[in-house]
Amino acid sequence: MQPGLRVSVNPSVGQLVDGERLVHAVEEAIRRSGIEPATLELELTESHLMQNISEKAVLLNRLGELGVGLAIDDFGTGYSSLSYLKTLPVDSIKIDSSFVRDIHTDANDEAIIKAILAMAHSLHLSVVAEGVENAEQYRALKELGCNEYQGFFESPALPPAEFEKRYRK
């Protein structure tokens, strides 16, 4: 895999309920694939994290000990308390595409993104903008200091063979 490239996986609600099974599945996937654990990132939605948060903290700590990256997906759309950001072992947050979509025309979306970036960076978290579909959105996010981007501006979803051709070194 190309250096710096990560594969993000969204565990299902059922997988998060059975944390022991999820940890074993991740361990097995890393072992069988031979990848560096840091190239795997697990994305958990903010709303899923807030359910049984003490159990999720234990699960995330165990997954973090494996060396995989942990991200909070759809950040800003949930009903959460921000206190979990300082207690959960996450590496990054993903700004929901609903804030990115109109960043160049809606001052409120830009203000929310600025606040998320300031908070996340002060907590030493990386920030990924989801749903970046055009150069105007990309430039605005880059100027604001967003760390990473995902969306059709970079690439549409690709079949495995095409993905491998494009990104394999």
N, C-alpha and C positions, 0 to 999 in steps of 0.2 A: 504494500500500500504506500501511497505517496506520503512523505514526511509531513506531519502536521494534520493529516486527514483523520477525521473521526467518523465512526459510524454510530448514529444515534438510534436507540431503540426505545419504543414506548411500551413498557409492560402493561398488561391489561389489569383491570380491577381484580380479577380472580387471581392473577399472579401476585399481586400486592397483598392479598389477604393471606396467602400461604407463603410468608417470608422465607421460611426454611427451604422450601422447595425452590423458590426463586434464586436464593443464594447458591444452592447446589447446581441449578441450571446454568447460571452465569459462570461459575467455576468450571463446569464441564465444557461450556462453549469456548472459553478462553483456552482450556487445555487442548481441546480437539482442533481448534483453528490455528493454534500457535501464535495468535496475535499478542501484541503487547497489551496488557489490560487497559492502559491509558487511551488506547485507540477506540475503546468502547465507551459510549456515554449512554446512561439510562436517563430518560426523561420522565418525570413524574408531574402530573398536573397539580396545580396549586390546590384545587378542590379535593383531590385524593389525599394529598399530604395532610390536610386539616382533619381528616377522619382518623381517630385513634392516633393522635400525633406522637404519643410516647412510644407506641409500638413502631411507628414509622421511623422515629429517631433511631431506635435499636437496629432496625432493618437497614437504614441508610448507613449507619456506622459500619455494619458488617460488610455491606457492599463496597463502601469506601476503603475498607481494609484490603479488599481484593485489588485495589488500584484502578478501578473503573471510575470514569467521570460521572458526576451526578448533576442533573440540571432540573430546574423548576420550569415546567412548560406552561404556556398560556398565562404568564405572570401579569397580574393586574386585573384579571377578570374574575377572580375568586372573592370569597367573603372572609378573608383571613386576617389574622393579626400579624403584623410585621415582626413580632418578636421571634418567630420561628427562624427567621433568616440568620439570627446570631447563634442559634442553638443547633440547627441541622447542618450536617457536613456536606453542603452543596458547593459546587465549583462555579456554577453559572446560572443565570436566569434568562429565560427567553421571553422577550416582549411579544405579546400577542399581536397578530397581524391586524386586528381591529384598530390598533393605535397607529400602525405604520401606514395603513391604506391612504389616509388623508393628511399625512404629516405636512405636506407642502401647501395645503389649503385650510387646515383647521388648527388654529393657534392653541386650542385646548389639547389636541393630540400631541403637539410639539412640547407643550409644557409638561404633560404627563411623562413623556419619554425623557425629557431633561431631568425630571425628578427621579425617575427610576435609575437612570445612568449615574446621577450623583450619589444616590443611596448605595447602589450596588458597588460602584467603584470604591466608595469609602469603606465598604465591607470586604474589599479585595475579591469581588466576584466579577467574572467576565459576563458580558451582556451580548446576547444574540438577538437580532431583530428578525422576526419571522414574516414571511409574506412580502419580501422585497421584490417588486415586479418590474420596476423601471429605474432608469438612471437618475431621475429626479429624486426618488425616495432614497436611493443609495447615497447620492451626494449629501442630502440633508442629514441622514443618519451618520455618515462619515464625519461631517462637520461637527456634529454634536458629540462625537467621541465613542460611538458604538463600536464594540470590539469585532463582532462577526455578523454575518448576514446569511440568510437562507431564503430561497425563493426562486421564481422563474427568471429573475434577472441574471442569476448565475447559471441555472440550468433547469429544464423541466425534469420531471421524474424520468429516470432511465431504466431500461431493462438491464438485468445483471451483466450481460455480455458487453453492452455498450458502456455501462458504468466502469467496468473493469478496463476496457480499452482506453477510456478517457483518463482514468485516475491511477492505474497501476503503473508502478515504476519498474 
